Each structure stands twice: as C-alpha cells, then as structure tokens.
Amino acid sequence: MTKDCRHAKHMDKIQPFWVMQLLAEARKLEAEGQSIIHMEVGEPDFSTPQPVIDAGIEALLQGRTHYTPAVGDRALRHEISQYYLRQFNIEIPVDRILITPGASGALQLALSVLIDPGDEVLLADPGYPCNRNFVHLLGGHPISVNVSGETDFQINPQHLPEVWSEATRVLLLASPSNPTGTLIGREDMQAMIEYSESHQAHVIVDEIYQGLTYDRKSFSALEYSDNIFVINSFSKYFGMTGWRLGWVVAPACYVDDLDTLAQNLFLAASTPAQYAAISAFTPATIEILEQRREVYQQRRDYMLPELQSLGFKVPCVPEGAFYIYADCSALTADSYQFCLQALHQVGVAMTPGLDFGENYPERYIRFAYTTDIANIKEGLERLRAFIRAD
C-alpha cells in the first residue's frame, strides 16, 4: 500500500528554480544530438585556476581530509581577512569570518540567527530566488520591493519608508546583483545601512559577485558598519563553483551563535576545498582572475548592443556579475514560452524572468555571458532567425 506523502506547509511556498528545469531539458536535447548554446546558468565557463587545483591536490596527498572547526580553517580565514585589507583597506578580525558550504550556507546561517516566524525580510524583486525561499523555510515573510531600471533594479533609500513595518527585521541587499548585474552606489549603501540600524533591523549584503565589476571599482559594505552581515563566495570571481565554498563576515556578537548553528547544520565546509582556497588569494591566481574579468567585460560589451539590435530593451547597463536582464516585451508577451520555444526550435537556452520574482517576470529574460564570444555570436544569430520566423 502506498502511503500519502505529507510535507511541511512551508514547502508550498518554496519554488523550484525554473532555470534548472530548462537546463535539464537542454541536456536532454543535447543527448539527442541537438546543438545547444547555453546562456542560462550563472556558472563561470572557465575552470578553477590551476594554482587552486594544485593546492587542492596537494591537500589530498598530504591527508588533509579531516574536519576543520565549524567556523573554518584559521589559515583560510586569515587570508580572507588580509584580502579585505589589501583590496578595500578594511580591517576585519579573523574571528568575525566563518567559512561555509557555499554562499547559500552562509545565507542560511545569517538568516537563521536573525529571524523568527512572522518576521519580515525586505528584498528586491527581481532577485535571486534562493533568498525568499530561505525566508519561507524559517517561517518568515519575504517582502518584495518592486524595483525597475529607473533605480538600476536596486532597492534605494527612498523605498525604505514605503515598505518598512514594525515587523521588518532584515534588509537583504545584493551588489552586484543576480539577475540584473547592477550595483548599489556608496551613498545609497551607507544610507540604507544607517536607516536599518536606526530602526533596530539588520542588514545582510550579498557580495558573491564582488570582483566582477567593469565600469567602477567595487567596494564592500563592510566599510560602513561592523554590525552588518556580508555574504561572499568562492564560486563566481574565484571560479570554484563545484568546490562549494563561501564565507560570512558577521558582527562579533553573533559569531558564537553562528558557530553553534554551523556545528548542527553541516559541521564544517569541505576540508580539501578550504586548503585549496588559500591559494585563491595568491598574486598568480589573482592575475588569472583579473584576465578573466576582462574577458567577461568584452563579452558584455559585445552582447549588449547585439541584444538591442534584436529588439530587446536593456533598461540599465549591467556593471557587474555576468548577466544582462533584458526586456523582451517588444518580442513576446510571455518570456517563459519564448525561452522554451527558442530552446526547442533553435537550441538557445536562456532564463525567463519567472525565476526571479513576481515583478513583471513575463517581460524579462536573463542572459548569462558565461560562454565565449563565438558561442554568444552563434546564439544571437539563432535568436535572430527565431525572431524573424515569428
């Protein structure tokens, strides 16, 4: 006899990633022999830099396969602290840095120590879908702040009085952002941190695309307060997606709670990955990463006018990450169907706005320029033929 599968009520609110369904469909078509141009998944196409790979191999050969402390290996935390000092002239004590299994592990820790059921978390719509799902998982209420090209698809200080309530507990920001690749300026970042702190709320800043900026130098929100949580990752700029490694910089008063949670949720991040990541900060690796950043900028600069020539509108130029969030309303009334049909008919994989919230998702498509220019050119030519056929 088959038993009913009963699940927790919060699962009704947690949505899957539509892009993963499209990716699965794309992989199926590839297995059947169809050529697919991938511009859907936000993963660097470059392999992990060789110095990092070599360090990981060396760690394995030396038997460094046992648990580290839940907060992470101290040598890696020290390297991260020095990185903030070199790059941003910010002194971050090692004890405020915790290593996590990816940035998602860091976000889960930070939200878990801050929100109770019923608490509200303000976040941008469009935004990364995992953020609102974590809030639902904890019994909180994600409050979407509808943003547009007029505000660079970012929450700004003018939004806060309009959406703030007595239940607001956390303001969650992302710079550079996914899916739009836009940045929050220094003045706006400082103003929003000050507003939140004056209203006894916390700020979490997602900086996982830090380092991947093109038209202005990146900065860290840590310049403006010791009382915020900053999430970062080795996945994007450092090219270590499959190693599953991230970190959180936390206010000193929360470190013990985060440590306790980490012990219970995942005990520790991968030990070989942590030893490998120490080499991510060497001059040889940074040189490789900066060369790759320049390649990403070249791709963006090629793709942007080409998309516009196809009829897509780009409300604001992305200055970071590796995404272009394009308005497709002149071409279709349903971005999901557009993406699905383009995948099947011309073999181009893109991400519909449906993945990123409820703020006119049918009007937008995210393009990831995580493939070389030859593939981008081929993909856009296929899209041109697809659009003309319609």
C-alpha positions as CSV (number, residue, x, y, z in Angstrom):
1,M,0.0,0.0,0.0
2,T,1.3,3.4,-1.0
3,K,1.4,5.9,1.9
4,D,0.5,9.6,1.3
5,C,3.5,11.9,1.0
6,R,2.7,14.5,3.6
7,H,5.0,17.5,3.6
8,A,5.5,20.6,5.8
9,K,3.3,23.5,4.9
10,H,6.2,25.8,4.2
11,M,7.1,23.6,1.2
12,D,4.0,25.0,-0.6
13,K,5.8,28.4,-0.7
14,I,9.2,27.2,-1.8
15,Q,9.6,27.3,-5.6
16,P,12.0,25.3,-7.7
17,F,14.5,27.0,-10.0
18,W,12.9,27.2,-13.4
19,V,16.3,27.6,-14.9
20,M,17.2,24.1,-13.7
21,Q,14.2,22.7,-15.4
22,L,15.2,24.4,-18.6
23,L,18.8,23.2,-18.2
24,A,17.5,19.6,-17.8
25,E,15.5,20.0,-21.0
26,A,18.6,21.4,-22.7
27,R,20.7,18.5,-21.6
28,K,18.1,16.1,-22.8
29,L,18.1,17.8,-26.3
30,E,21.9,17.7,-26.3
31,A,21.8,13.9,-25.5
32,E,19.5,13.5,-28.5
33,G,22.1,15.2,-30.7
34,Q,20.8,18.8,-30.8
35,S,23.4,21.7,-30.6
36,I,22.6,24.0,-27.6
37,I,24.1,27.4,-26.9
38,H,24.0,27.8,-23.1
39,M,23.2,31.3,-21.8
40,E,21.0,30.3,-18.9
41,V,23.1,29.1,-15.9
42,G,25.1,31.5,-13.9
43,E,28.3,29.5,-13.7
44,P,31.7,30.6,-15.0
45,D,32.7,28.6,-18.1
46,F,36.4,28.9,-17.0
47,S,37.8,26.0,-15.0
48,T,39.2,26.7,-11.5
49,P,42.6,28.4,-11.7
50,Q,45.4,25.9,-11.8
51,P,47.1,27.2,-8.6
52,V,43.9,26.4,-6.7
53,I,43.6,23.0,-8.3
54,D,47.2,22.2,-7.5
55,A,46.7,23.3,-3.9
56,G,43.7,21.0,-3.6
57,I,45.6,18.1,-4.9
58,E,48.4,18.7,-2.5
59,A,46.0,18.9,0.4
60,L,44.6,15.5,-0.6
61,L,48.1,14.0,-1.0
62,Q,49.0,15.3,2.5
63,G,46.0,13.7,4.0
64,R,44.2,16.9,4.9
65,T,40.8,15.2,4.8
66,H,39.6,15.5,8.4
67,Y,37.2,18.0,9.9
68,T,38.2,21.6,10.4
69,P,36.5,23.7,13.1
70,A,32.9,24.5,12.2
71,V,33.9,28.2,11.6
72,G,36.5,27.0,9.1
73,D,40.3,26.7,8.9
74,R,42.0,29.6,10.5
75,A,44.6,29.9,7.8
76,L,41.9,30.5,5.2
77,R,40.0,32.9,7.4
78,H,43.3,34.8,7.8
79,E,43.8,35.0,4.0
80,I,40.2,36.4,3.7
81,S,40.9,39.0,6.4
82,Q,44.1,40.0,4.5
83,Y,42.2,40.2,1.3
84,Y,39.8,42.7,2.7
85,L,42.8,44.7,4.0
86,R,44.6,44.7,0.6
87,Q,41.5,45.3,-1.6
88,F,39.4,47.6,0.4
89,N,41.6,48.8,3.3
90,I,39.2,47.3,5.8
91,E,40.4,45.6,8.9
92,I,38.2,42.5,9.6
93,P,39.2,40.4,12.6
94,V,39.7,36.7,11.7
95,D,37.2,35.7,14.4
96,R,34.4,37.5,12.5
97,I,34.9,35.4,9.4
98,L,33.2,32.0,9.1
99,I,33.7,29.5,6.2
100,T,30.5,27.8,4.9
101,P,29.5,25.3,2.3
102,G,28.8,27.8,-0.5
103,A,27.3,31.3,-0.1
104,S,23.9,29.5,0.4
105,G,25.3,28.0,3.6
106,A,26.3,31.5,4.7
107,L,22.9,33.0,4.0
108,Q,21.2,30.2,5.8
109,L,23.3,30.8,8.9
110,A,22.8,34.5,8.9
111,L,19.0,34.4,8.4
112,S,18.7,31.6,11.0
113,V,20.2,33.7,13.8
114,L,18.2,36.8,12.9
115,I,14.6,35.9,12.1
116,D,11.7,34.3,13.9
117,P,8.4,33.1,12.4
118,G,6.4,36.2,11.3
119,D,9.4,38.5,10.9
120,E,9.7,40.3,7.6
121,V,12.7,40.4,5.3
122,L,12.9,43.1,2.6
123,L,14.4,42.1,-0.7
124,A,14.5,43.3,-4.3
125,D,12.2,41.9,-6.9
126,P,13.7,40.8,-9.3
127,G,16.2,39.0,-7.2
128,Y,17.9,35.6,-6.6
129,P,15.1,33.1,-5.8
130,C,17.0,31.2,-3.1
131,N,16.8,34.3,-0.8
132,R,13.0,34.3,-0.5
133,N,12.9,30.5,-0.2
134,F,15.2,30.6,2.8
135,V,13.0,33.1,4.5
136,H,9.9,30.9,3.9
137,L,11.8,27.9,5.3
138,L,12.4,29.8,8.5
139,G,8.7,30.9,8.8
140,G,9.5,34.5,7.9
141,H,7.8,36.7,5.4
142,P,9.8,37.9,2.3
143,I,8.6,41.3,1.4
144,S,9.3,42.0,-2.2
145,V,10.3,45.5,-3.2
146,N,9.5,46.1,-6.8
147,V,12.5,47.7,-8.5
148,S,13.0,48.7,-12.1
149,G,15.5,50.2,-14.4
150,E,14.8,53.6,-13.0
151,T,16.6,52.6,-9.8
152,D,19.1,50.2,-11.5
153,F,16.9,47.3,-10.4
154,Q,18.1,48.0,-6.8
155,I,16.4,48.9,-3.6
156,N,17.4,52.5,-2.7
157,P,16.9,54.7,0.4
158,Q,13.6,56.2,-1.0
159,H,12.0,52.7,-1.0
160,L,12.5,52.0,2.7
161,P,9.9,54.3,4.3
162,E,7.3,53.0,1.9
163,V,7.8,49.3,2.7
164,W,9.1,49.4,6.3
165,S,6.8,48.0,9.0
166,E,7.1,47.1,12.7
167,A,7.8,43.5,11.6
168,T,10.8,44.4,9.5
169,R,13.7,42.5,10.8
170,V,16.2,42.3,7.9
171,L,17.1,44.2,4.8
172,L,18.7,41.9,2.3
173,L,20.7,43.6,-0.5
174,A,22.8,42.3,-3.3
175,S,25.6,44.2,-5.2
176,P,26.4,43.2,-7.9
177,S,23.0,41.6,-8.2
178,N,21.6,38.5,-9.8
179,P,19.8,38.6,-12.3
180,T,20.5,42.2,-13.3
181,G,24.2,42.7,-12.8
182,T,23.7,46.1,-11.3
183,L,25.4,47.8,-8.3
184,I,24.4,49.8,-5.3
185,G,26.3,53.1,-5.0
186,R,28.3,54.0,-2.0
187,E,25.9,56.8,-0.8
188,D,22.8,54.6,-1.1
189,M,24.5,51.7,0.6
190,Q,25.6,53.8,3.6
191,A,22.2,55.5,3.8
192,M,20.3,52.2,3.9
193,I,22.6,50.7,6.5
194,E,22.1,53.7,8.7
195,Y,18.3,53.7,8.2
196,S,18.1,50.0,9.1
197,E,20.3,50.3,12.2
198,S,18.3,53.3,13.4
199,H,15.1,51.2,13.1
200,Q,16.7,48.2,15.0
201,A,16.9,46.0,12.0
202,H,19.8,44.1,10.4
203,V,21.4,44.3,7.0
204,I,22.6,41.3,5.0
205,V,24.6,42.2,1.9
206,D,25.2,39.6,-0.8
207,E,28.6,40.3,-2.3
208,I,29.1,37.0,-4.0
209,Y,29.9,38.7,-7.4
210,Q,32.4,41.1,-5.8
211,G,35.4,41.4,-8.0
212,L,33.3,41.0,-11.2
213,T,32.8,44.7,-11.8
214,Y,33.5,46.6,-15.0
215,D,32.9,50.3,-15.1
216,R,33.6,51.3,-11.5
217,K,35.7,49.8,-8.7
218,S,33.9,47.5,-6.3
219,F,33.7,48.2,-2.6
220,S,32.4,46.3,0.4
221,A,29.5,47.4,2.5
222,L,31.8,46.5,5.5
223,E,33.3,49.9,5.0
224,Y,30.1,51.4,6.6
225,S,29.4,49.2,9.6
226,D,30.7,46.4,11.9
227,N,27.1,45.4,12.6
228,I,26.1,44.0,9.2
229,F,26.4,40.6,7.7
230,V,28.2,40.2,4.4
231,I,28.0,37.1,2.4
232,N,30.6,36.1,-0.2
233,S,31.6,33.1,-2.2
234,F,34.5,31.4,-4.0
235,S,32.1,30.4,-6.8
236,K,31.9,33.4,-9.1
237,Y,35.0,35.6,-9.2
238,F,37.3,32.8,-8.0
239,G,35.7,30.2,-10.3
240,M,35.3,27.5,-7.7
241,T,31.6,26.6,-8.1
242,G,31.9,22.8,-7.6
243,W,34.1,23.2,-4.6
244,R,31.1,24.6,-2.7
245,L,32.8,27.2,-0.5
246,G,31.7,30.5,0.8
247,W,32.0,32.8,3.8
248,V,30.1,35.2,6.0
249,V,31.5,38.2,7.8
250,A,29.3,38.7,10.9
251,P,29.0,41.1,13.8
252,A,31.2,39.9,16.7
253,C,28.2,39.3,19.0
254,Y,26.7,36.7,16.6
255,V,29.8,34.6,16.0
256,D,29.1,32.1,18.8
257,D,25.5,31.5,17.6
258,L,26.7,31.1,14.0
259,D,29.3,28.6,15.2
260,T,26.7,26.6,17.1
261,L,24.3,26.6,14.1
262,A,27.1,25.5,11.7
263,Q,28.0,22.6,14.0
264,N,24.4,21.4,13.9
265,L,23.6,22.1,10.2
266,F,26.8,21.0,8.4
267,L,29.6,20.6,10.9
268,A,32.2,22.2,8.6
269,A,32.8,23.0,5.0
270,S,34.9,20.7,2.8
271,T,38.5,20.5,4.2
272,P,40.3,19.9,0.8
273,A,38.3,22.8,-0.7
274,Q,39.4,25.1,2.2
275,Y,43.0,24.3,1.7
276,A,42.7,24.8,-2.0
277,A,41.0,28.2,-1.5
278,I,44.0,29.6,0.4
279,S,45.8,29.7,-3.0
280,A,42.9,31.7,-4.5
281,F,44.4,34.9,-2.9
282,T,48.0,34.5,-4.3
283,P,49.2,37.0,-6.8
284,A,49.4,34.3,-9.5
285,T,45.8,33.4,-9.1
286,I,44.6,37.0,-8.9
287,E,46.4,37.7,-12.1
288,I,44.4,34.9,-13.8
289,L,41.2,36.1,-12.3
290,E,41.7,39.6,-13.5
291,Q,42.4,38.4,-17.0
292,R,39.1,36.5,-16.9
293,R,37.2,39.6,-15.6
294,E,38.4,41.5,-18.7
295,V,37.1,38.7,-20.9
296,Y,33.7,38.9,-19.2
297,Q,33.7,42.7,-19.9
298,Q,34.5,42.1,-23.5
299,R,31.6,39.6,-23.7
300,R,29.2,42.1,-22.1
301,D,30.3,44.8,-24.4
302,Y,29.6,42.6,-27.4
303,M,26.3,41.1,-26.3
304,L,24.6,44.3,-25.1
305,P,24.3,46.1,-28.4
306,E,23.6,42.8,-30.2
307,L,20.6,42.1,-28.0
308,Q,19.3,45.7,-28.5
309,S,19.6,45.2,-32.3
310,L,17.3,42.1,-31.9
311,G,14.6,44.2,-30.2
312,F,15.4,43.6,-26.6
313,K,15.4,46.6,-24.3
314,V,18.1,46.9,-21.6
315,P,16.9,49.4,-19.1
316,C,20.3,49.9,-17.5
317,V,23.8,48.7,-18.4
318,P,24.9,45.9,-16.0
319,E,28.2,46.9,-14.3
320,G,28.9,43.6,-12.6
321,A,28.4,39.9,-12.4
322,F,27.9,38.2,-15.8
323,Y,24.3,38.8,-16.7
324,I,22.1,41.0,-18.9
325,Y,18.5,41.4,-17.8
326,A,16.7,42.2,-21.0
327,D,13.1,43.4,-21.5
328,C,11.6,41.2,-24.2
329,S,8.1,42.7,-24.2
330,A,8.5,44.0,-27.8
331,L,9.0,40.4,-28.9
332,T,6.7,38.4,-26.7
333,A,4.1,38.6,-24.0
334,D,5.4,35.5,-22.2
335,S,9.1,35.2,-21.6
336,Y,8.9,31.6,-20.4
337,Q,7.2,30.4,-23.5
338,F,9.7,32.4,-25.6
339,C,12.6,30.7,-23.8
340,L,11.0,27.3,-24.1
341,Q,10.3,27.7,-27.8
342,A,13.7,29.2,-28.6
343,L,15.3,26.2,-26.8
344,H,13.4,23.6,-28.9
345,Q,13.4,25.4,-32.2
346,V,16.9,27.0,-32.4
347,G,18.8,25.5,-29.5
348,V,19.3,28.6,-27.4
349,A,19.0,28.3,-23.6
350,M,18.1,31.4,-21.6
351,T,16.5,32.1,-18.2
352,P,13.0,33.6,-18.1
353,G,12.1,36.2,-15.5
354,L,9.8,33.8,-13.8
355,D,12.8,32.6,-11.7
356,F,13.4,36.0,-10.1
357,G,10.1,37.1,-8.7
358,E,6.7,38.5,-9.5
359,N,7.7,41.9,-10.8
360,Y,6.6,41.6,-14.4
361,P,8.6,38.4,-14.9
362,E,6.9,37.8,-18.3
363,R,8.6,40.8,-19.7
364,Y,12.2,39.8,-18.9
365,I,14.9,37.3,-19.8
366,R,18.3,36.8,-18.2
367,F,21.2,36.2,-20.5
368,A,24.4,34.9,-18.9
369,Y,27.6,35.7,-20.8
370,T,29.4,32.7,-19.3
371,T,30.3,31.3,-22.7
372,D,32.9,32.5,-25.2
373,I,32.1,35.2,-27.8
374,A,32.0,32.7,-30.7
375,N,29.1,30.9,-28.9
376,I,27.4,34.1,-28.0
377,K,27.6,35.2,-31.6
378,E,26.1,31.9,-32.8
379,G,23.4,32.0,-30.1
380,L,22.3,35.5,-31.1
381,E,22.3,34.6,-34.8
382,R,20.0,31.7,-33.9
383,L,17.8,34.1,-31.9
384,R,17.6,36.5,-34.8
385,A,16.4,33.7,-37.1
386,F,13.9,32.6,-34.4
387,I,12.5,36.1,-34.0
388,R,12.2,36.6,-37.8
389,A,10.4,33.3,-38.2
390,D,7.7,34.6,-35.8
